């Protein structure tokens, strides 16, 4: 959809991004996940990190709210 259409135009882009991230997350090595976690915790304080990260770095990332 064209991005000029409010909400729907950007919504489909977001849906594709979420889909792709969900599909490739299982192929990301634990070392890379650790580096990403460390970087996010450096950017956000503890409460913000919990809200932003959620349980993304746990064994079952499907529980993470989108």
C-alpha positions, 0 to 999 in steps of 0.5 A: 500500500502507498504510504500516503494512505494514513495508517494503512500505508505504514501499517503494512510496512510494520506488519512485514517488519514484525513478520520478518523479525519473528522469522529470523530471530531463531537464526540469531546466535546467542552471542549476537542476542547478548550484544543486542541485550547489552546495547539496549540496557546501556541505552535504557534504564532498568524500568525502560529496558523491561518495558522495551525489551520485555522477554525478547531475550528469553527462550520463547520470544513469542510471549513478547507484546508487539 
